[in-house]
Amino acid sequence: MKLPGAPFLAREAGELRLEGHALAELAARFGTPLFVYSRQAMLSALRAYQRALHGRRHLVCYAMKANSSLAVLQTFAQAGAGFDIVSGGELARVLAAGGEASRVVFSGVGKTRAEMRQALQAGVRCFNAESVPELDTLNEEALALGCRAPVSLRVNPDVDAGTHPYISTGLKGNKFGIAHAQALGAYRHAAALPGLHVVGIDCHIGSQITQLSPYLDALDRLLDLVEAVEAAGIPIHHVDVGGGLGITYTDETPPDAGTLVRALLQRLDERGHGQREVLFEPGRSLVGNAGVLLTEVLVLKPGFTEDGGKNFCIVDAAMNDLVRPAMYEAYMAIEPCSQRSGPAESWDVVGPVCESGDWLGRDRRLAVAPGDKLAVLSAGAYGMAMASNYNTRPRAAEVMVDGPRVHLIREREEARALFAGERLL
Ligand code: LLP
């Protein structure tokens, strides 16, 4: 099987390597649990979008919720990306990493007034507004600051992205966006407010999407609206098609970014919208396959298979480090960092957290022994960014490899830091 993350991730002479660095050695040097990212894999994923968009007015806004570590943001900012943010905290991170507010779009279904002010003062490129009350509040805040807020309306196109219900966002029953049928009215409302300036339209239909057709359907629905809105005398500058492109965790075969971009540009051209600026908000597809989570085998607990028991491989990473399996029953590939000879057996790879839902992989065929280092693959997206301190577990360290260089980009958290802000009675 081709490794997810190839060609940056490869197995050579039994050793799993990321950009040539032996992962077992990085685990020994920095300790586990440890996230390791390939900078070149991230840049190559971004370039796939940028290359296909070459010659068009465009902005690729990295959806930083997927991985908001400063060095990751810095990597993308230096490579010309913008950012899709969903909180004031994310805006602060972008600025701390050297990103420009003028390349930031602010998404999210519940922005606070304070966040709106912060983003207006920073000068973000636009607010992706999700409701009429949000437009009214944003108008008030902009007027109070003596400025106009650039807005794009996030429209819910009501298409099925064909993905996990928790990460499907473009259906009628979802909390996201303005219903397609109400969008024209919402545009009229926005255009009449003196503190707003309508600049675009956007949608985001879900995540880990592995087909082209939902994107094309959503774009068609968006363009129908653009035509109606412009016919009503409200110019729309950009079309933001959101993020959501899937990656390979096991045997998924999503279209590559170039194919997706070209298909969407072609549809824009066919419908006479080729002149519009196009925005993308990819998260997972820029970072997912660029990272792994390294963990050490602590204990093996073979089960009594005669009575249906299971073999448990207990490792030092847990649901607090990587919640995707527990939360979505997501499959993430698990590979030994150094291959060992000997028969493979079926193991449930689980963490030390006191929850039966604390598992990283089920029924995996592995030849393992205590002390071995394992790599959970495709862990660059929604890994560290969703990590918690449950069970008072300090969060993992993070390393970024870049050609011959190895950078520690986040120190391992210390337990005392976790309660440093707390007070005894
Ligand atoms: N734009 C908006 C408005 C979003 O809500 C999202 C993701 C993205 C862009 C980026 O989507 P991506 O390209 O990463 O699929 N924690 C889940 C995924 C949640 C996605 C939420 N929204 C997971 O681990 O699968």
Residues whose N, C-alpha, C, O or C-beta is under 5 A from the ligand:
A	BS01	LLP	A63 A66 S107 I167 H204 G206 S207 Q208 G242 G243 G244 L245 E281 P282 G283 R284 S285 R324 Y382
